[in-house]
Amino acid sequence: MSASTKFTTIVGIPLNHFQFPTAKWTWLLAPLLLLAITYLGLRVEQSDFYPLIGFYSFLFLSYLAIYHWATSETLGFWWGIAIAMRLILVFCLPLLSDDVYRFIWDGQLINNGYNPFHYLPSTLMEEGPKIPGLTQELYEALNSPNYYTIYPPIAQATFAIATWLFPTSIYGAAVVMKAFLFLFEVGSLWLIIRLLAHWQMPLKNSLLYALNPLIIIEVCGNLHYEGAMVFFLLLGIWLIIKSRFYFSAAMLALSVASKLLPLMFFPFWVRRLGRGESGEGVKRRSGERGWERAYQRLKDQVQSLWQIDIKKNILYFGFAFIVLAAVFSPLLNGVFIQNFGNSIGLYFQKFEFNASVYYLLRWIGFQLVGYNVIATIGPGLALGTLTGIVLLFALERNPDWKTLPLKLLGAICLYLLFTTTVHPWYTSLPIVLCLFTRFRFPIIWSGLIYLTYINYSYDVYHENLWVVGIEYSLVGILFLVELFRGKAAKPLFS
């Protein structure tokens, strides 16, 4: 950095984005956001649907208004508010999720020399061995004591550190885990800003992630490790476009080690590695119609496969898998592979929440055979996701790094369309990826999906399928509107 620019930026972001706002509405709304997030963090539990949806609606509508009214000069102010909202939730015990108790359980196992992937909580409590910190009270708070843990090594490392620092305090351990996620979130915000600037996109798009109440509440509030996954994924993208080849591969591996979902993104790196920012794909042809156009496109795709830089792919993914193996190695053995695989298999065959295509197929199954056919449909839908991703990869033309987020958005939305379980925090990836595209339907989805918390407000838990129908109908309509508006149209909420 030259002497003339050294003092004109803050961590690479121009100082002209860090001016104090003069509009009165800004100084009224900002403290209300902080008060609302504090109340949600301290007082609103999973079953308190009406206070939850009331405060969430206020936060969400305020978020859309801020995005619409904010100026380039006041972006730094709103980034600061977004960070402050996350920091407040770091010191609040999770109230909308009970996953923290399993996190502490796993951390206690690791600190006492036991592999958390080897033991069912129910077996440990019935047969032993007796392990310090694994109390009856902690066991009774677990939401899935008859399932092996499914949390990858990055998450497990934070569990171990938190319980090592606070072996007898659930609150203390939770704050440590949240502190890690807080740092990941700050890093993600910085990376979003830098990527938007690099690709010459409006920096205001960063507010769509920074102030999104779902992201704030679910990551720093309820300890969901999508925050770590997003950070390492963005860092991997940033490093590869800055030609930091091996560091990028390592960060992509750490993203997988936080949550397994980025494994589905690997194919979209294949044809980009070894290419510049603009790519070197096959040129489009004009004047082709009907079957000739389809045939020529297929021929182009087959020919373009020969343009893959095999050497760079071997080096990049080889190094990524070395890092993955190193990170997983403390846990990796035959028992881990069996138990972890069983847990993943059960996820697709037993769990269901807020699904779309699966619920339609489940209804058809009931009409045909009279019972829930999830054991058959779940794996079939997973295969459908894989097939869709392969097609997205095979039919992509002129791949470059700037178009990567659009392809990743398509892949994760295919997964969420076909999966049997879609919790609110699963929309984290669509939210962050859409910032770099013309699509905004994930933003509205993040507002509607919170209605699914109504399921926990009934005396006996059951899923309100009217809410699910409204959610996906509106999101689907918005997606189709955006799809057919054309590439030249401005994004909604711009």
LOKOLFI-837806 format. One record per residue (C-alpha): residue number from 1; residue in one letter; x, y, z. Coordinates in steps of 0.2 Angstrom, whole numbers, plus 5000, padded with zeros to 4 digits. Layout:
// LOKOLFI-837806
NODE num residuo    u    v    w
NODE NUM       a    X    Y    Z
...
END
This chain:
// LOKOLFI-837806
NODE num residuo    u    v    w
NODE   1       m 5000 5000 5000
NODE   2       s 5007 5017 4995
NODE   3       a 5009 5031 5007
NODE   4       s 4996 5041 4999
NODE   5       t 4983 5028 5002
NODE   6       k 4989 5021 5018
NODE   7       f 4977 5032 5029
NODE   8       t 4962 5032 5017
NODE   9       t 4956 5015 5021
NODE  10       i 4951 5004 5036
NODE  11       v 4956 4986 5033
NODE  12       g 4955 4989 5014
NODE  13       i 4938 4998 5014
NODE  14       p 4938 5016 5009
NODE  15       l 4935 5029 5023
NODE  16       n 4922 5038 5013
NODE  17       h 4910 5024 5019
NODE  18       f 4912 5028 5037
NODE  19       q 4903 5044 5039
NODE  20       f 4890 5047 5053
NODE  21       p 4872 5048 5046
NODE  22       t 4863 5064 5048
NODE  23       a 4845 5057 5045
NODE  24       k 4835 5057 5061
NODE  25       w 4827 5041 5056
NODE  26       t 4844 5033 5057
NODE  27       w 4847 5038 5075
NODE  28       l 4829 5032 5080
NODE  29       l 4830 5015 5071
NODE  30       a 4848 5010 5076
NODE  31       p 4845 5009 5095
NODE  32       l 4828 5001 5092
NODE  33       l 4837 4987 5083
NODE  34       l 4849 4985 5097
NODE  35       l 4835 4984 5110
NODE  36       a 4824 4972 5100
NODE  37       i 4839 4960 5097
NODE  38       t 4843 4961 5116
NODE  39       y 4825 4957 5121
NODE  40       l 4825 4942 5108
NODE  41       g 4841 4936 5115
NODE  42       l 4837 4937 5134
NODE  43       r 4818 4933 5134
NODE  44       v 4810 4925 5119
NODE  45       e 4811 4906 5119
NODE  46       q 4807 4893 5106
NODE  47       s 4789 4891 5111
NODE  48       d 4785 4910 5112
NODE  49       f 4780 4911 5094
NODE  50       y 4770 4927 5094
NODE  51       p 4783 4938 5103
NODE  52       l 4796 4930 5092
NODE  53       i 4787 4933 5075
NODE  54       g 4783 4951 5081
NODE  55       f 4800 4956 5085
NODE  56       y 4807 4946 5070
NODE  57       s 4795 4955 5059
NODE  58       f 4801 4972 5065
NODE  59       l 4819 4967 5063
NODE  60       f 4816 4961 5045
NODE  61       l 4805 4975 5039
NODE  62       s 4818 4988 5047
NODE  63       y 4832 4978 5038
NODE  64       l 4823 4980 5021
NODE  65       a 4820 4998 5024
NODE  66       i 4838 5001 5029
NODE  67       y 4844 4993 5014
NODE  68       h 4833 5004 5003
NODE  69       w 4837 5020 5012
NODE  70       a 4856 5018 5016
NODE  71       t 4868 5028 5007
NODE  72       s 4886 5024 5002
NODE  73       e 4893 5036 5015
NODE  74       t 4884 5028 5030
NODE  75       l 4888 5009 5026
NODE  76       g 4901 5009 5039
NODE  77       f 4888 5015 5052
NODE  78       w 4877 5000 5048
NODE  79       w 4891 4988 5047
NODE  80       g 4895 4994 5065
NODE  81       i 4877 4991 5071
NODE  82       a 4877 4974 5063
NODE  83       i 4892 4969 5072
NODE  84       a 4885 4976 5089
NODE  85       m 4869 4966 5087
NODE  86       r 4880 4950 5085
NODE  87       l 4890 4955 5100
NODE  88       i 4875 4957 5111
NODE  89       l 4869 4939 5107
NODE  90       v 4886 4932 5111
NODE  91       f 4882 4935 5129
NODE  92       c 4865 4927 5128
NODE  93       l 4861 4909 5131
NODE  94       p 4853 4901 5116
NODE  95       l 4834 4900 5118
NODE  96       l 4828 4895 5101
NODE  97       s 4839 4879 5100
NODE  98       d 4845 4866 5112
NODE  99       d 4859 4860 5101
NODE 100       v 4871 4868 5113
NODE 101       y 4869 4854 5126
NODE 102       r 4875 4841 5113
NODE 103       f 4890 4853 5109
NODE 104       i 4895 4853 5127
NODE 105       w 4892 4834 5128
NODE 106       d 4904 4831 5114
NODE 107       g 4917 4844 5121
NODE 108       q 4917 4835 5138
NODE 109       l 4920 4818 5129
NODE 110       i 4935 4825 5119
NODE 111       n 4943 4833 5134
NODE 112       n 4942 4817 5144
NODE 113       g 4950 4807 5130
NODE 114       y 4935 4800 5121
NODE 115       n 4930 4801 5103
NODE 116       p 4912 4808 5102
NODE 117       f 4909 4799 5086
NODE 118       h 4911 4782 5095
NODE 119       y 4897 4783 5109
NODE 120       l 4879 4785 5109
NODE 121       p 4874 4797 5124
NODE 122       s 4860 4784 5129
NODE 123       t 4873 4770 5129
NODE 124       l 4885 4780 5140
NODE 125       m 4872 4784 5153
NODE 126       e 4865 4766 5154
NODE 127       e 4882 4756 5153
NODE 128       g 4896 4769 5156
NODE 129       p 4910 4772 5157
NODE 130       k 4907 4787 5169
NODE 131       i 4914 4803 5162
NODE 132       p 4916 4819 5172
NODE 133       g 4904 4832 5166
NODE 134       l 4892 4821 5158
NODE 135       t 4878 4823 5171
NODE 136       q 4860 4817 5171
NODE 137       e 4854 4835 5169
NODE 138       l 4865 4837 5154
NODE 139       y 4859 4821 5146
NODE 140       e 4840 4825 5149
NODE 141       a 4843 4842 5139
NODE 142       l 4849 4832 5123
NODE 143       n 4838 4832 5109
NODE 144       s 4844 4817 5100
NODE 145       p 4852 4805 5113
NODE 146       n 4850 4790 5102
NODE 147       y 4860 4796 5088
NODE 148       y 4879 4798 5085
NODE 149       t 4885 4816 5084
NODE 150       i 4886 4823 5066
NODE 151       y 4896 4839 5070
NODE 152       p 4913 4840 5060
NODE 153       p 4930 4844 5067
NODE 154       i 4930 4863 5066
NODE 155       a 4914 4863 5077
NODE 156       q 4921 4849 5088
NODE 157       a 4937 4859 5091
NODE 158       t 4927 4874 5097
NODE 159       f 4917 4862 5108
NODE 160       a 4932 4856 5116
NODE 161       i 4940 4873 5119
NODE 162       a 4924 4880 5127
NODE 163       t 4922 4865 5139
NODE 164       w 4940 4865 5143
NODE 165       l 4939 4883 5148
NODE 166       f 4922 4881 5157
NODE 167       p 4920 4863 5162
NODE 168       t 4906 4866 5174
NODE 169       s 4897 4881 5166
NODE 170       i 4885 4879 5152
NODE 171       y 4883 4898 5150
NODE 172       g 4902 4900 5150
NODE 173       a 4905 4887 5137
NODE 174       a 4891 4894 5126
NODE 175       v 4899 4911 5126
NODE 176       v 4916 4904 5121
NODE 177       m 4908 4895 5106
NODE 178       k 4898 4911 5101
NODE 179       a 4914 4921 5102
NODE 180       f 4921 4910 5089
NODE 181       l 4906 4912 5078
NODE 182       f 4906 4931 5081
NODE 183       l 4924 4932 5074
NODE 184       f 4919 4921 5059
NODE 185       e 4904 4933 5056
NODE 186       v 4915 4948 5056
NODE 187       g 4927 4940 5045
NODE 188       s 4913 4935 5033
NODE 189       l 4907 4953 5032
NODE 190       w 4924 4959 5028
NODE 191       l 4926 4946 5014
NODE 192       i 4909 4950 5007
NODE 193       i 4914 4969 5006
NODE 194       r 4930 4965 4998
NODE 195       l 4923 4952 4985
NODE 196       l 4909 4965 4980
NODE 197       a 4922 4978 4977
NODE 198       h 4933 4966 4968
NODE 199       w 4919 4962 4956
NODE 200       q 4913 4980 4955
NODE 201       m 4896 4976 4963
NODE 202       p 4887 4989 4975
NODE 203       l 4894 4988 4992
NODE 204       k 4877 4991 4999
NODE 205       n 4873 4973 4995
NODE 206       s 4883 4968 5010
NODE 207       l 4869 4975 5021
NODE 208       l 4858 4961 5015
NODE 209       y 4869 4949 5025
NODE 210       a 4876 4960 5038
NODE 211       l 4859 4966 5045
NODE 212       n 4849 4950 5040
NODE 213       p 4840 4945 5057
NODE 214       l 4840 4927 5053
NODE 215       i 4859 4927 5051
NODE 216       i 4861 4937 5066
NODE 217       i 4849 4927 5077
NODE 218       e 4853 4909 5071
NODE 219       v 4872 4911 5070
NODE 220       c 4878 4921 5085
NODE 221       g 4861 4919 5094
NODE 222       n 4858 4900 5092
NODE 223       l 4875 4893 5089
NODE 224       h 4873 4886 5071
NODE 225       y 4890 4883 5063
NODE 226       e 4884 4889 5046
NODE 227       g 4894 4905 5051
NODE 228       a 4910 4895 5051
NODE 229       m 4906 4886 5035
NODE 230       v 4902 4903 5026
NODE 231       f 4918 4911 5032
NODE 232       f 4929 4898 5026
NODE 233       l 4920 4896 5009
NODE 234       l 4921 4915 5006
NODE 235       l 4939 4915 5011
NODE 236       g 4943 4901 4999
NODE 237       i 4935 4911 4985
NODE 238       w 4944 4927 4990
NODE 239       l 4961 4918 4990
NODE 240       i 4959 4909 4974
NODE 241       i 4955 4925 4964
NODE 242       k 4970 4933 4973
NODE 243       s 4981 4918 4966
NODE 244       r 4984 4911 4984
NODE 245       f 4982 4893 4977
NODE 246       y 4986 4882 4991
NODE 247       f 4979 4893 5005
NODE 248       s 4962 4893 4995
NODE 249       a 4962 4874 4994
NODE 250       a 4965 4874 5013
NODE 251       m 4951 4886 5017
NODE 252       l 4939 4876 5006
NODE 253       a 4944 4861 5016
NODE 254       l 4940 4870 5032
NODE 255       s 4923 4875 5026
NODE 256       v 4919 4856 5023
NODE 257       a 4926 4853 5040
NODE 258       s 4914 4865 5048
NODE 259       k 4899 4858 5038
NODE 260       l 4899 4845 5025
NODE 261       l 4888 4855 5012
NODE 262       p 4902 4863 5003
NODE 263       l 4907 4846 4996
NODE 264       m 4894 4848 4983
NODE 265       f 4902 4864 4977
NODE 266       f 4919 4856 4972
NODE 267       p 4913 4852 4954
NODE 268       f 4911 4871 4950
NODE 269       w 4930 4874 4954
NODE 270       v 4936 4861 4941
NODE 271       r 4934 4871 4925
NODE 272       r 4939 4887 4933
NODE 273       l 4956 4882 4940
NODE 274       g 4969 4888 4929
NODE 275       r 4958 4901 4921
NODE 276       g 4959 4920 4923
NODE 277       e 4945 4931 4930
NODE 278       s 4936 4931 4913
NODE 279       g 4938 4912 4909
NODE 280       e 4942 4904 4893
NODE 281       g 4926 4894 4889
NODE 282       v 4918 4890 4872
NODE 283       k 4911 4906 4863
NODE 284       r 4892 4907 4861
NODE 285       r 4886 4905 4843
NODE 286       s 4872 4915 4835
NODE 287       g 4860 4909 4822
NODE 288       e 4857 4892 4828
NODE 289       r 4840 4885 4830
NODE 290       g 4830 4870 4837
NODE 291       w 4840 4853 4838
NODE 292       e 4855 4861 4829
NODE 293       r 4857 4873 4844
NODE 294       a 4855 4859 4857
NODE 295       y 4867 4848 4848
NODE 296       q 4880 4861 4846
NODE 297       r 4879 4866 4864
NODE 298       l 4881 4848 4869
NODE 299       k 4896 4846 4858
NODE 300       d 4903 4862 4865
NODE 301       q 4902 4856 4882
NODE 302       v 4910 4839 4878
NODE 303       q 4924 4849 4869
NODE 304       s 4926 4861 4884
NODE 305       l 4930 4847 4896
NODE 306       w 4946 4845 4887
NODE 307       q 4951 4863 4892
NODE 308       i 4951 4857 4911
NODE 309       d 4968 4861 4918
NODE 310       i 4971 4843 4925
NODE 311       k 4987 4847 4934
NODE 312       k 4980 4862 4944
NODE 313       n 4965 4852 4948
NODE 314       i 4976 4838 4955
NODE 315       l 4986 4850 4965
NODE 316       y 4972 4860 4972
NODE 317       f 4960 4846 4977
NODE 318       g 4975 4835 4982
NODE 319       f 4980 4848 4994
NODE 320       a 4962 4851 5000
NODE 321       f 4960 4833 5004
NODE 322       i 4977 4832 5013
NODE 323       v 4971 4846 5024
NODE 324       l 4954 4837 5026
NODE 325       a 4963 4821 5031
NODE 326       a 4974 4830 5043
NODE 327       v 4959 4839 5052
NODE 328       f 4948 4823 5053
NODE 329       s 4963 4812 5058
NODE 330       p 4961 4813 5077
NODE 331       l 4943 4806 5074
NODE 332       l 4946 4795 5059
NODE 333       n 4944 4776 5060
NODE 334       g 4933 4762 5055
NODE 335       v 4921 4766 5069
NODE 336       f 4920 4784 5065
NODE 337       i 4916 4781 5046
NODE 338       q 4902 4768 5051
NODE 339       n 4894 4779 5064
NODE 340       f 4895 4795 5055
NODE 341       g 4889 4787 5039
NODE 342       n 4874 4780 5049
NODE 343       s 4870 4797 5056
NODE 344       i 4870 4805 5039
NODE 345       g 4860 4791 5032
NODE 346       l 4847 4792 5046
NODE 347       y 4846 4811 5042
NODE 348       f 4839 4808 5025
NODE 349       q 4828 4793 5030
NODE 350       k 4820 4799 5047
NODE 351       f 4821 4818 5049
NODE 352       e 4808 4829 5041
NODE 353       f 4805 4848 5043
NODE 354       n 4799 4861 5032
NODE 355       a 4802 4852 5016
NODE 356       s 4795 4856 4999
NODE 357       v 4796 4842 4985
NODE 358       y 4798 4829 4998
NODE 359       y 4781 4833 5006
NODE 360       l 4772 4832 4990
NODE 361       l 4780 4815 4986
NODE 362       r 4776 4810 5004
NODE 363       w 4758 4814 5001
NODE 364       i 4758 4804 4985
NODE 365       g 4766 4790 4994
NODE 366       f 4752 4790 5007
NODE 367       q 4739 4789 4994
NODE 368       l 4747 4775 4985
NODE 369       v 4753 4764 4999
NODE 370       g 4746 4771 5015
NODE 371       y 4762 4775 5025
NODE 372       n 4777 4787 5025
NODE 373       v 4789 4781 5012
NODE 374       i 4803 4793 5018
NODE 375       a 4816 4778 5019
NODE 376       t 4814 4777 5000
NODE 377       i 4811 4795 4995
NODE 378       g 4825 4802 5005
NODE 379       p 4839 4793 4997
NODE 380       g 4831 4796 4980
NODE 381       l 4830 4815 4982
NODE 382       a 4848 4815 4987
NODE 383       l 4852 4806 4971
NODE 384       g 4841 4819 4962
NODE 385       t 4851 4833 4970
NODE 386       l 4867 4825 4964
NODE 387       t 4860 4823 4946
NODE 388       g 4855 4842 4946
NODE 389       i 4872 4847 4952
NODE 390       v 4881 4837 4938
NODE 391       l 4869 4845 4925
NODE 392       l 4873 4862 4932
NODE 393       f 4892 4858 4930
NODE 394       a 4890 4850 4913
NODE 395       l 4880 4864 4905
NODE 396       e 4889 4879 4912
NODE 397       r 4896 4890 4898
NODE 398       n 4911 4901 4900
NODE 399       p 4914 4898 4918
NODE 400       d 4924 4912 4928
NODE 401       w 4926 4916 4946
NODE 402       k 4913 4930 4945
NODE 403       t 4899 4918 4940
NODE 404       l 4904 4906 4953
NODE 405       p 4892 4912 4967
NODE 406       l 4877 4910 4954
NODE 407       k 4882 4892 4951
NODE 408       l 4884 4889 4970
NODE 409       l 4867 4897 4973
NODE 410       g 4859 4885 4961
NODE 411       a 4867 4870 4969
NODE 412       i 4862 4874 4987
NODE 413       c 4844 4878 4981
NODE 414       l 4843 4862 4972
NODE 415       y 4849 4853 4988
NODE 416       l 4836 4863 4999
NODE 417       l 4822 4859 4986
NODE 418       f 4825 4841 4987
NODE 419       t 4830 4838 5005
NODE 420       t 4818 4832 5019
NODE 421       t 4823 4845 5032
NODE 422       v 4825 4864 5030
NODE 423       h 4828 4873 5046
NODE 424       p 4828 4892 5045
NODE 425       w 4847 4893 5047
NODE 426       y 4849 4882 5032
NODE 427       t 4846 4897 5021
NODE 428       s 4862 4905 5027
NODE 429       l 4871 4900 5011
NODE 430       p 4858 4906 4999
NODE 431       i 4857 4922 5008
NODE 432       v 4876 4926 5006
NODE 433       l 4878 4919 4988
NODE 434       c 4863 4929 4981
NODE 435       l 4873 4945 4986
NODE 436       f 4884 4942 4971
NODE 437       t 4870 4938 4959
NODE 438       r 4854 4946 4952
NODE 439       f 4843 4935 4963
NODE 440       r 4835 4941 4979
NODE 441       f 4822 4927 4983
NODE 442       p 4833 4920 4997
NODE 443       i 4831 4937 5006
NODE 444       i 4812 4935 5006
NODE 445       w 4814 4917 5010
NODE 446       s 4824 4922 5026
NODE 447       g 4808 4932 5031
NODE 448       l 4795 4919 5028
NODE 449       i 4804 4904 5035
NODE 450       y 4804 4911 5052
NODE 451       l 4785 4907 5052
NODE 452       t 4790 4888 5054
NODE 453       y 4793 4892 5073
NODE 454       i 4775 4891 5075
NODE 455       n 4777 4872 5076
NODE 456       y 4785 4874 5093
NODE 457       s 4771 4884 5100
NODE 458       y 4758 4870 5101
NODE 459       d 4755 4860 5117
NODE 460       v 4760 4845 5107
NODE 461       y 4773 4848 5093
NODE 462       h 4766 4846 5075
NODE 463       e 4770 4854 5059
NODE 464       n 4758 4867 5052
NODE 465       l 4758 4863 5033
NODE 466       w 4748 4879 5029
NODE 467       v 4763 4889 5034
NODE 468       v 4775 4878 5023
NODE 469       g 4763 4880 5008
NODE 470       i 4763 4899 5010
NODE 471       e 4781 4900 5012
NODE 472       y 4786 4890 4997
NODE 473       s 4772 4897 4986
NODE 474       l 4778 4915 4989
NODE 475       v 4797 4910 4987
NODE 476       g 4793 4900 4971
NODE 477       i 4783 4915 4963
NODE 478       l 4797 4927 4967
NODE 479       f 4810 4915 4960
NODE 480       l 4800 4914 4944
NODE 481       v 4798 4932 4943
NODE 482       e 4816 4935 4945
NODE 483       l 4821 4921 4933
NODE 484       f 4810 4928 4919
NODE 485       r 4814 4946 4921
NODE 486       g 4830 4943 4912
NODE 487       k 4849 4946 4916
NODE 488       a 4848 4965 4911
NODE 489       a 4835 4969 4924
NODE 490       k 4840 4977 4941
NODE 491       p 4839 4965 4956
NODE 492       l 4824 4967 4967
NODE 493       f 4827 4978 4983
NODE 494       s 4841 4987 4973
END
